Amino acid sequence: MPYDDIFAKAEQAFARYKKLPATARAHLLRTIADEIDNLGDELLQTAHRESHLPLTRLTGERGRTVNQLRLFASLVEEGTWLEATIDTALPDRTPIPRPDLRRMLIPLGPVVVFGASNFPLAFSTAGGDTASALAAGCPVVYKEHPAHPQTSQLVYAAIKSALQECELPEGIFQHVRGGKEVGKQLVEHPQARAVAFTGSYQGGKALFDLACRRVAPIPVYAEMGSVNPIFVLPEKAVGNGEQLAAQAAQSVLLGVGQFCTCPGLIFYPAAEATPAFLETFAQKLRDTPAEKMLHETICRNYYHHLKGLHAQEGVDLILSPAEDILSGGAALAKTTLQQWLQNPALQEEIFGPYALVVTYEEVTELQQVAKKLQGQLTCTLWGTSHELQASSELVDLIREKCGRLLFSGVPTGVEVSHAMTHGGPFPATTDSRSTSVGTYAIKRFARPVTFQSAPQELLPEELKDENPLGMWRTINGQLSKDSL
């Protein structure tokens, strides 16, 4: 099969890498971070040239990239993520004795990671998917995104340098170039154990379907974006139209709307959808000059989808940009709740600086919306303290449709932390139990295994009686660092 040599190297590397102590794996992650920092301005200038993203944005993205590598290093050293669990034997239990049972998470094996177009650093070569897979003990076969190949090559060189410095095999991270057919072959290869993807619904769903058709299906963790609705409650809207419009517009414009958490759908009370709100919203969008999008294909798709959505019945244009080959002008449209409920096309994501305002009459109607809403990465609820306290039923309905529920602020800006969830029900992702941001992302690339009545010398260090690593474990249902 194609790429047999690459996966053979990955499997050979896995045999060693999975047995490394946590300290050695953490050292690799920190060394990769250091090597990326050492690339200096060359990395930023290259990414700027290929993606059109401003240097300030790329500087922050580089910081996010290296910081999440270091965060995963600390997680691996601490060890709790492994969920080491021991149920000691109960030989005298009747009617059936209990054997000694010890469980922990172990790495899956070689993981195929696809780079994202909109984050040339943080969701690409050494981004969150790579960092979490390496942290779990899995070799990575990385499929470069064609939008920023030189940036990817620079980061790849940094990773190779880190592997050499740590005296580890090159099969732990391998870099592949090519188009859709290459991606297909990587996913179909029998030695691939999991797939991570950030991108469009069409791309993510295609990879998921390929993986499901394999003789041995494998998990695909595809983050495919969403419209990230903001629900504005009536009391909150009274007298706050201009401020709310400005806040929403700023989020829509961030990164030329090319964030998967861009709020492209705003539910707003009809009685308060006055010029103070709608005109301010449009003016804030209009006042910001159109900026270059990531590449021509994204820009072309943006205007194509705008035309299709604005042709829908009951959609009124408030702000419509002039089409450009590379720059994405902001757009704003308005419709009613009834039109939105009747037309599934109005739930489709438009990747760019666009928002659709949907006006509703009664706050109780928002429960209909929540029931009709597709899976989202985020949902945001803006209300007064009184409104929020009285909206428990609505909150419960919305919670079922998203991975992150906000009660203030805007969804753009995803903190890399222990508590973050960047995922959600389908079609936002292919697995609502996962996240692609934060330390919980490591769980995607591990599986549980239980050792029953195992001799001490055959147990992993994490499960031995004396607890040589001094880590937290669950022993007979109680968290403990004690030895047995």
Buried (B, 14 or more C-beta within 10 A) or exposed (E): EBBEEBBEBBBEBBEEBBEBEBEBBBBBBBBBBBBBBEBEEEBBEBBBEBBBBEEEBBBEBBEBBBBBBBBBBEBBBBBEBBBBBBBBEEEEEEEEEEEBBBBBBBBBBBBBBBBBBBBBBBBBBBBBBBBBBBBBBBBBBBBBBBBBBEBBBBBBBBBBBBBEBBEBBBBBBBBBEBEEEBBBBBBBBEBBBBBBBBBBBEBBBBBBEBBEEEEEEBBBBBBBBBBBBBBBBBBBBEEBBBEBBBBBBBBBBBBBBBBBBBBBBBBBBBEBBEEBBBBBBBBBBBEBEBBBBBBEEBBBBBBEBBEEBBEBEEBEEBBBBEBBEBBBBBBBBBBBBBBBBEBEEBBBBBBBBBBBBBBBEEBEBBBBBBEEBBBBBBBBBBBBEEBBEBBEEBBEBBEEBBBBBBEEEBBBEBEBEEEBBBBBBBBBBBBBEBBBBBBBBBBBBBBEEEBEEBEEEEBBBBBBEEBEBEBBBBBEEEEEEEEB
